[in-house]
Amino acid sequence: MENSDKCCLAKILKVIDILQKECSPECYPEGCDRPFLGNSEYFYYNTRPITLYSKNGSLFTVNYYTNNVLSTSSVFRVEDVKGCCCKLRILAENTEEETTTYTSTNEFVTVDLSCFCILRCLNDIFLENL
């Protein structure tokens, strides 16, 4: 396992993990490691969804089951970072709405961050049932 000091994605994901655990009402400029999660008029966000890309540029996707139906997702919530390993919660995309929204699942994957070279952060969101 790589030393987390050499694993830049681990550093950024650790910041996201801390932010999600310590939600704040302040909003700062864009970026994966901006110091606070955003807020809206009605509630504070508690999640910064992410996508990961492999070294060859492929979007990382995983299969999961909801109500015995197999689905695929490429969007995750950081749950924990230890060294260069990260536990991710799989997020389900809600396609019934005009804007893209996500639902928290109870399925997780653990990934070796040394296998990825691109991290993309999506707009902060609020997830229920965490």
Rosetta constraint file for C-alpha pairs under 8 A:
AtomPair CA 1 CA 83 HARMONIC 7.66 0.50
AtomPair CA 1 CA 84 HARMONIC 6.74 0.50
AtomPair CA 2 CA 6 HARMONIC 6.99 0.50
AtomPair CA 2 CA 7 HARMONIC 6.96 0.50
AtomPair CA 2 CA 83 HARMONIC 7.09 0.50
AtomPair CA 2 CA 84 HARMONIC 5.94 0.50
AtomPair CA 2 CA 114 HARMONIC 7.42 0.50
AtomPair CA 3 CA 7 HARMONIC 6.67 0.50
AtomPair CA 3 CA 83 HARMONIC 6.20 0.50
AtomPair CA 3 CA 84 HARMONIC 6.78 0.50
AtomPair CA 4 CA 8 HARMONIC 7.48 0.50
AtomPair CA 4 CA 10 HARMONIC 6.27 0.50
AtomPair CA 4 CA 11 HARMONIC 7.12 0.50
AtomPair CA 4 CA 82 HARMONIC 7.92 0.50
AtomPair CA 4 CA 83 HARMONIC 4.53 0.50
AtomPair CA 4 CA 84 HARMONIC 5.29 0.50
AtomPair CA 5 CA 11 HARMONIC 7.55 0.50
AtomPair CA 7 CA 11 HARMONIC 6.76 0.50
AtomPair CA 7 CA 83 HARMONIC 7.97 0.50
AtomPair CA 7 CA 84 HARMONIC 6.09 0.50
AtomPair CA 7 CA 113 HARMONIC 7.32 0.50
AtomPair CA 7 CA 114 HARMONIC 6.85 0.50
AtomPair CA 8 CA 12 HARMONIC 6.54 0.50
AtomPair CA 9 CA 13 HARMONIC 6.02 0.50
AtomPair CA 9 CA 84 HARMONIC 8.00 0.50
AtomPair CA 9 CA 113 HARMONIC 6.58 0.50
AtomPair CA 9 CA 117 HARMONIC 7.71 0.50
AtomPair CA 9 CA 119 HARMONIC 7.18 0.50
AtomPair CA 10 CA 14 HARMONIC 5.89 0.50
AtomPair CA 10 CA 81 HARMONIC 6.70 0.50
AtomPair CA 10 CA 82 HARMONIC 7.97 0.50
AtomPair CA 10 CA 83 HARMONIC 6.89 0.50
AtomPair CA 10 CA 84 HARMONIC 5.57 0.50
AtomPair CA 10 CA 85 HARMONIC 7.42 0.50
AtomPair CA 10 CA 86 HARMONIC 7.48 0.50
AtomPair CA 10 CA 113 HARMONIC 6.70 0.50
AtomPair CA 11 CA 15 HARMONIC 6.48 0.50
AtomPair CA 12 CA 16 HARMONIC 6.43 0.50
AtomPair CA 12 CA 32 HARMONIC 6.98 0.50
AtomPair CA 12 CA 33 HARMONIC 5.88 0.50
AtomPair CA 13 CA 17 HARMONIC 6.07 0.50
AtomPair CA 13 CA 78 HARMONIC 6.80 0.50
AtomPair CA 13 CA 81 HARMONIC 6.92 0.50
AtomPair CA 13 CA 86 HARMONIC 7.96 0.50
AtomPair CA 14 CA 18 HARMONIC 6.21 0.50
AtomPair CA 14 CA 80 HARMONIC 7.40 0.50
AtomPair CA 14 CA 81 HARMONIC 5.71 0.50
AtomPair CA 15 CA 19 HARMONIC 6.15 0.50
AtomPair CA 15 CA 33 HARMONIC 6.26 0.50
AtomPair CA 16 CA 20 HARMONIC 6.14 0.50
AtomPair CA 16 CA 32 HARMONIC 7.41 0.50
AtomPair CA 16 CA 33 HARMONIC 6.59 0.50
AtomPair CA 16 CA 48 HARMONIC 6.88 0.50
AtomPair CA 16 CA 78 HARMONIC 7.01 0.50
AtomPair CA 17 CA 21 HARMONIC 6.33 0.50
AtomPair CA 17 CA 78 HARMONIC 5.69 0.50
AtomPair CA 17 CA 79 HARMONIC 6.23 0.50
AtomPair CA 17 CA 80 HARMONIC 6.33 0.50
AtomPair CA 17 CA 81 HARMONIC 7.43 0.50
AtomPair CA 18 CA 22 HARMONIC 6.08 0.50
AtomPair CA 19 CA 23 HARMONIC 5.65 0.50
AtomPair CA 19 CA 24 HARMONIC 7.69 0.50
AtomPair CA 19 CA 35 HARMONIC 7.43 0.50
AtomPair CA 19 CA 36 HARMONIC 6.26 0.50
AtomPair CA 19 CA 37 HARMONIC 6.56 0.50
AtomPair CA 20 CA 37 HARMONIC 7.35 0.50
AtomPair CA 20 CA 46 HARMONIC 5.26 0.50
AtomPair CA 20 CA 47 HARMONIC 5.65 0.50
AtomPair CA 20 CA 48 HARMONIC 7.37 0.50
AtomPair CA 21 CA 46 HARMONIC 7.72 0.50
AtomPair CA 23 CA 36 HARMONIC 7.24 0.50
AtomPair CA 23 CA 37 HARMONIC 6.41 0.50
AtomPair CA 23 CA 44 HARMONIC 7.47 0.50
AtomPair CA 23 CA 45 HARMONIC 7.28 0.50
AtomPair CA 23 CA 46 HARMONIC 5.98 0.50
AtomPair CA 24 CA 36 HARMONIC 6.04 0.50
AtomPair CA 24 CA 37 HARMONIC 6.33 0.50
AtomPair CA 24 CA 38 HARMONIC 7.84 0.50
AtomPair CA 24 CA 44 HARMONIC 7.48 0.50
AtomPair CA 25 CA 36 HARMONIC 7.66 0.50
AtomPair CA 25 CA 37 HARMONIC 7.33 0.50
AtomPair CA 25 CA 38 HARMONIC 6.81 0.50
AtomPair CA 25 CA 39 HARMONIC 5.95 0.50
AtomPair CA 25 CA 44 HARMONIC 6.21 0.50
AtomPair CA 26 CA 36 HARMONIC 6.07 0.50
AtomPair CA 26 CA 37 HARMONIC 7.06 0.50
AtomPair CA 26 CA 38 HARMONIC 6.42 0.50
AtomPair CA 26 CA 39 HARMONIC 7.09 0.50
AtomPair CA 27 CA 36 HARMONIC 5.86 0.50
AtomPair CA 27 CA 37 HARMONIC 6.23 0.50
AtomPair CA 27 CA 38 HARMONIC 4.63 0.50
AtomPair CA 27 CA 39 HARMONIC 6.60 0.50
AtomPair CA 28 CA 34 HARMONIC 6.29 0.50
AtomPair CA 28 CA 35 HARMONIC 6.77 0.50
AtomPair CA 28 CA 36 HARMONIC 6.35 0.50
AtomPair CA 28 CA 37 HARMONIC 7.85 0.50
AtomPair CA 28 CA 38 HARMONIC 7.29 0.50
AtomPair CA 29 CA 34 HARMONIC 6.41 0.50
AtomPair CA 30 CA 34 HARMONIC 6.28 0.50
AtomPair CA 31 CA 121 HARMONIC 7.32 0.50
AtomPair CA 32 CA 120 HARMONIC 7.41 0.50
AtomPair CA 32 CA 121 HARMONIC 5.44 0.50
AtomPair CA 37 CA 44 HARMONIC 7.86 0.50
AtomPair CA 37 CA 45 HARMONIC 6.16 0.50
AtomPair CA 37 CA 46 HARMONIC 6.94 0.50
AtomPair CA 37 CA 47 HARMONIC 7.49 0.50
AtomPair CA 37 CA 48 HARMONIC 7.25 0.50
AtomPair CA 37 CA 124 HARMONIC 6.45 0.50
AtomPair CA 38 CA 44 HARMONIC 6.76 0.50
AtomPair CA 38 CA 45 HARMONIC 5.85 0.50
AtomPair CA 38 CA 124 HARMONIC 6.16 0.50
AtomPair CA 39 CA 43 HARMONIC 6.27 0.50
AtomPair CA 39 CA 44 HARMONIC 4.38 0.50
AtomPair CA 39 CA 45 HARMONIC 5.41 0.50
AtomPair CA 40 CA 44 HARMONIC 6.16 0.50
AtomPair CA 40 CA 45 HARMONIC 7.56 0.50
AtomPair CA 43 CA 126 HARMONIC 7.85 0.50
AtomPair CA 44 CA 126 HARMONIC 6.91 0.50
AtomPair CA 45 CA 124 HARMONIC 6.05 0.50
AtomPair CA 45 CA 125 HARMONIC 4.98 0.50
AtomPair CA 45 CA 126 HARMONIC 4.41 0.50
AtomPair CA 45 CA 127 HARMONIC 7.74 0.50
AtomPair CA 46 CA 124 HARMONIC 7.39 0.50
AtomPair CA 46 CA 125 HARMONIC 6.34 0.50
AtomPair CA 46 CA 126 HARMONIC 5.11 0.50
AtomPair CA 46 CA 127 HARMONIC 6.61 0.50
AtomPair CA 47 CA 77 HARMONIC 6.61 0.50
AtomPair CA 47 CA 124 HARMONIC 5.67 0.50
AtomPair CA 47 CA 125 HARMONIC 5.31 0.50
AtomPair CA 47 CA 126 HARMONIC 5.93 0.50
AtomPair CA 47 CA 127 HARMONIC 6.71 0.50
AtomPair CA 48 CA 77 HARMONIC 6.68 0.50
AtomPair CA 48 CA 78 HARMONIC 7.99 0.50
AtomPair CA 48 CA 121 HARMONIC 6.70 0.50
AtomPair CA 48 CA 122 HARMONIC 6.53 0.50
AtomPair CA 48 CA 123 HARMONIC 6.53 0.50
AtomPair CA 48 CA 124 HARMONIC 4.50 0.50
AtomPair CA 48 CA 125 HARMONIC 6.36 0.50
AtomPair CA 49 CA 75 HARMONIC 6.30 0.50
AtomPair CA 49 CA 76 HARMONIC 5.52 0.50
AtomPair CA 49 CA 77 HARMONIC 5.16 0.50
AtomPair CA 49 CA 78 HARMONIC 7.71 0.50
AtomPair CA 49 CA 121 HARMONIC 5.98 0.50
AtomPair CA 49 CA 122 HARMONIC 5.33 0.50
AtomPair CA 49 CA 123 HARMONIC 6.99 0.50
AtomPair CA 49 CA 124 HARMONIC 6.58 0.50
AtomPair CA 49 CA 125 HARMONIC 7.42 0.50
AtomPair CA 50 CA 75 HARMONIC 5.62 0.50
AtomPair CA 50 CA 76 HARMONIC 5.34 0.50
AtomPair CA 50 CA 77 HARMONIC 6.44 0.50
AtomPair CA 50 CA 78 HARMONIC 7.88 0.50
AtomPair CA 50 CA 119 HARMONIC 6.93 0.50
AtomPair CA 50 CA 120 HARMONIC 5.58 0.50
AtomPair CA 50 CA 121 HARMONIC 4.52 0.50
AtomPair CA 50 CA 122 HARMONIC 5.79 0.50
AtomPair CA 51 CA 59 HARMONIC 7.43 0.50
AtomPair CA 51 CA 60 HARMONIC 7.17 0.50
AtomPair CA 51 CA 74 HARMONIC 5.91 0.50
AtomPair CA 51 CA 75 HARMONIC 5.15 0.50
AtomPair CA 51 CA 76 HARMONIC 6.43 0.50
AtomPair CA 51 CA 119 HARMONIC 6.02 0.50
AtomPair CA 51 CA 120 HARMONIC 5.20 0.50
AtomPair CA 51 CA 121 HARMONIC 6.56 0.50
AtomPair CA 51 CA 122 HARMONIC 7.79 0.50
AtomPair CA 52 CA 59 HARMONIC 6.16 0.50
AtomPair CA 52 CA 60 HARMONIC 5.55 0.50
AtomPair CA 52 CA 74 HARMONIC 7.63 0.50
AtomPair CA 52 CA 116 HARMONIC 6.62 0.50
AtomPair CA 52 CA 117 HARMONIC 7.76 0.50
AtomPair CA 52 CA 118 HARMONIC 5.78 0.50
AtomPair CA 52 CA 119 HARMONIC 4.84 0.50
AtomPair CA 52 CA 120 HARMONIC 6.35 0.50
AtomPair CA 53 CA 57 HARMONIC 5.50 0.50
AtomPair CA 53 CA 58 HARMONIC 5.32 0.50
AtomPair CA 53 CA 59 HARMONIC 4.51 0.50
AtomPair CA 53 CA 60 HARMONIC 5.44 0.50
AtomPair CA 53 CA 116 HARMONIC 5.67 0.50
AtomPair CA 53 CA 117 HARMONIC 6.29 0.50
AtomPair CA 53 CA 118 HARMONIC 4.97 0.50
AtomPair CA 53 CA 119 HARMONIC 6.52 0.50
AtomPair CA 54 CA 58 HARMONIC 5.30 0.50
AtomPair CA 54 CA 59 HARMONIC 6.53 0.50
AtomPair CA 54 CA 60 HARMONIC 6.57 0.50
AtomPair CA 54 CA 115 HARMONIC 6.11 0.50
AtomPair CA 54 CA 116 HARMONIC 4.31 0.50
AtomPair CA 54 CA 117 HARMONIC 5.89 0.50
AtomPair CA 54 CA 118 HARMONIC 6.88 0.50
AtomPair CA 55 CA 115 HARMONIC 6.65 0.50
AtomPair CA 55 CA 116 HARMONIC 5.43 0.50
AtomPair CA 55 CA 117 HARMONIC 5.31 0.50
AtomPair CA 55 CA 118 HARMONIC 7.61 0.50
AtomPair CA 57 CA 118 HARMONIC 7.77 0.50
AtomPair CA 59 CA 74 HARMONIC 7.02 0.50
AtomPair CA 60 CA 74 HARMONIC 5.84 0.50
AtomPair CA 61 CA 72 HARMONIC 6.49 0.50
AtomPair CA 61 CA 73 HARMONIC 5.40 0.50
AtomPair CA 61 CA 74 HARMONIC 4.34 0.50
AtomPair CA 61 CA 75 HARMONIC 7.83 0.50
AtomPair CA 62 CA 72 HARMONIC 5.51 0.50
AtomPair CA 62 CA 73 HARMONIC 5.58 0.50
AtomPair CA 62 CA 74 HARMONIC 6.56 0.50
AtomPair CA 63 CA 70 HARMONIC 6.71 0.50
AtomPair CA 63 CA 71 HARMONIC 5.60 0.50
AtomPair CA 63 CA 72 HARMONIC 4.37 0.50
AtomPair CA 63 CA 73 HARMONIC 6.49 0.50
AtomPair CA 64 CA 70 HARMONIC 5.80 0.50
AtomPair CA 64 CA 71 HARMONIC 5.44 0.50
AtomPair CA 64 CA 72 HARMONIC 6.13 0.50
AtomPair CA 64 CA 73 HARMONIC 7.62 0.50
AtomPair CA 64 CA 90 HARMONIC 7.82 0.50
AtomPair CA 64 CA 107 HARMONIC 6.95 0.50
AtomPair CA 65 CA 69 HARMONIC 5.27 0.50
AtomPair CA 65 CA 70 HARMONIC 4.65 0.50
AtomPair CA 65 CA 71 HARMONIC 6.02 0.50
AtomPair CA 66 CA 70 HARMONIC 6.73 0.50
AtomPair CA 66 CA 71 HARMONIC 7.39 0.50
AtomPair CA 66 CA 105 HARMONIC 7.94 0.50
AtomPair CA 73 CA 90 HARMONIC 6.88 0.50
AtomPair CA 73 CA 91 HARMONIC 6.75 0.50
AtomPair CA 73 CA 92 HARMONIC 6.35 0.50
AtomPair CA 73 CA 93 HARMONIC 7.39 0.50
AtomPair CA 74 CA 90 HARMONIC 7.89 0.50
AtomPair CA 74 CA 91 HARMONIC 7.94 0.50
AtomPair CA 75 CA 90 HARMONIC 6.45 0.50
AtomPair CA 75 CA 91 HARMONIC 5.53 0.50
AtomPair CA 75 CA 92 HARMONIC 7.49 0.50
AtomPair CA 75 CA 93 HARMONIC 7.98 0.50
AtomPair CA 76 CA 88 HARMONIC 5.80 0.50
AtomPair CA 76 CA 89 HARMONIC 5.43 0.50
AtomPair CA 76 CA 90 HARMONIC 4.82 0.50
AtomPair CA 76 CA 91 HARMONIC 5.25 0.50
AtomPair CA 77 CA 88 HARMONIC 5.49 0.50
AtomPair CA 77 CA 89 HARMONIC 5.00 0.50
AtomPair CA 77 CA 90 HARMONIC 6.65 0.50
AtomPair CA 77 CA 91 HARMONIC 6.89 0.50
AtomPair CA 78 CA 86 HARMONIC 7.20 0.50
AtomPair CA 78 CA 87 HARMONIC 6.36 0.50
AtomPair CA 78 CA 88 HARMONIC 4.79 0.50
AtomPair CA 78 CA 89 HARMONIC 6.43 0.50
AtomPair CA 79 CA 86 HARMONIC 7.50 0.50
AtomPair CA 79 CA 87 HARMONIC 5.42 0.50
AtomPair CA 79 CA 88 HARMONIC 5.41 0.50
AtomPair CA 79 CA 89 HARMONIC 6.40 0.50
AtomPair CA 80 CA 86 HARMONIC 5.70 0.50
AtomPair CA 80 CA 87 HARMONIC 5.09 0.50
AtomPair CA 80 CA 88 HARMONIC 7.23 0.50
AtomPair CA 81 CA 85 HARMONIC 5.85 0.50
AtomPair CA 81 CA 86 HARMONIC 4.40 0.50
AtomPair CA 81 CA 87 HARMONIC 6.38 0.50
AtomPair CA 82 CA 86 HARMONIC 6.31 0.50
AtomPair CA 84 CA 112 HARMONIC 5.96 0.50
AtomPair CA 84 CA 113 HARMONIC 5.34 0.50
AtomPair CA 84 CA 114 HARMONIC 6.66 0.50
AtomPair CA 85 CA 110 HARMONIC 6.73 0.50
AtomPair CA 85 CA 111 HARMONIC 5.60 0.50
AtomPair CA 85 CA 112 HARMONIC 4.66 0.50
AtomPair CA 85 CA 113 HARMONIC 5.76 0.50
AtomPair CA 86 CA 110 HARMONIC 5.47 0.50
AtomPair CA 86 CA 111 HARMONIC 5.38 0.50
AtomPair CA 86 CA 112 HARMONIC 6.63 0.50
AtomPair CA 86 CA 113 HARMONIC 6.88 0.50
AtomPair CA 87 CA 108 HARMONIC 6.78 0.50
AtomPair CA 87 CA 109 HARMONIC 5.79 0.50
AtomPair CA 87 CA 110 HARMONIC 4.29 0.50
AtomPair CA 87 CA 111 HARMONIC 6.53 0.50
AtomPair CA 88 CA 108 HARMONIC 5.47 0.50
AtomPair CA 88 CA 109 HARMONIC 5.32 0.50
AtomPair CA 88 CA 110 HARMONIC 6.07 0.50
AtomPair CA 88 CA 111 HARMONIC 7.67 0.50
AtomPair CA 89 CA 104 HARMONIC 7.44 0.50
AtomPair CA 89 CA 105 HARMONIC 6.91 0.50
AtomPair CA 89 CA 106 HARMONIC 7.16 0.50
AtomPair CA 89 CA 107 HARMONIC 6.02 0.50
AtomPair CA 89 CA 108 HARMONIC 4.45 0.50
AtomPair CA 89 CA 109 HARMONIC 6.61 0.50
AtomPair CA 90 CA 104 HARMONIC 6.93 0.50
AtomPair CA 90 CA 105 HARMONIC 5.87 0.50
AtomPair CA 90 CA 106 HARMONIC 7.50 0.50
AtomPair CA 90 CA 107 HARMONIC 5.76 0.50
AtomPair CA 90 CA 108 HARMONIC 5.67 0.50
AtomPair CA 90 CA 109 HARMONIC 7.35 0.50
AtomPair CA 91 CA 102 HARMONIC 5.97 0.50
AtomPair CA 91 CA 103 HARMONIC 5.62 0.50
AtomPair CA 91 CA 104 HARMONIC 5.02 0.50
AtomPair CA 91 CA 105 HARMONIC 5.74 0.50
AtomPair CA 92 CA 102 HARMONIC 5.38 0.50
AtomPair CA 92 CA 103 HARMONIC 5.07 0.50
AtomPair CA 92 CA 104 HARMONIC 6.42 0.50
AtomPair CA 92 CA 105 HARMONIC 6.60 0.50
AtomPair CA 93 CA 100 HARMONIC 6.95 0.50
AtomPair CA 93 CA 101 HARMONIC 6.00 0.50
AtomPair CA 93 CA 102 HARMONIC 4.57 0.50
AtomPair CA 93 CA 103 HARMONIC 6.46 0.50
AtomPair CA 94 CA 100 HARMONIC 6.37 0.50
AtomPair CA 94 CA 101 HARMONIC 5.29 0.50
AtomPair CA 94 CA 102 HARMONIC 5.47 0.50
AtomPair CA 94 CA 103 HARMONIC 6.91 0.50
AtomPair CA 95 CA 100 HARMONIC 6.69 0.50
AtomPair CA 95 CA 101 HARMONIC 7.62 0.50
AtomPair CA 97 CA 101 HARMONIC 7.41 0.50
AtomPair CA 102 CA 127 HARMONIC 7.57 0.50
AtomPair CA 103 CA 127 HARMONIC 6.49 0.50
AtomPair CA 103 CA 128 HARMONIC 7.63 0.50
AtomPair CA 104 CA 127 HARMONIC 6.26 0.50
AtomPair CA 104 CA 128 HARMONIC 6.98 0.50
AtomPair CA 104 CA 129 HARMONIC 6.86 0.50
AtomPair CA 104 CA 130 HARMONIC 6.86 0.50
AtomPair CA 112 CA 116 HARMONIC 7.91 0.50
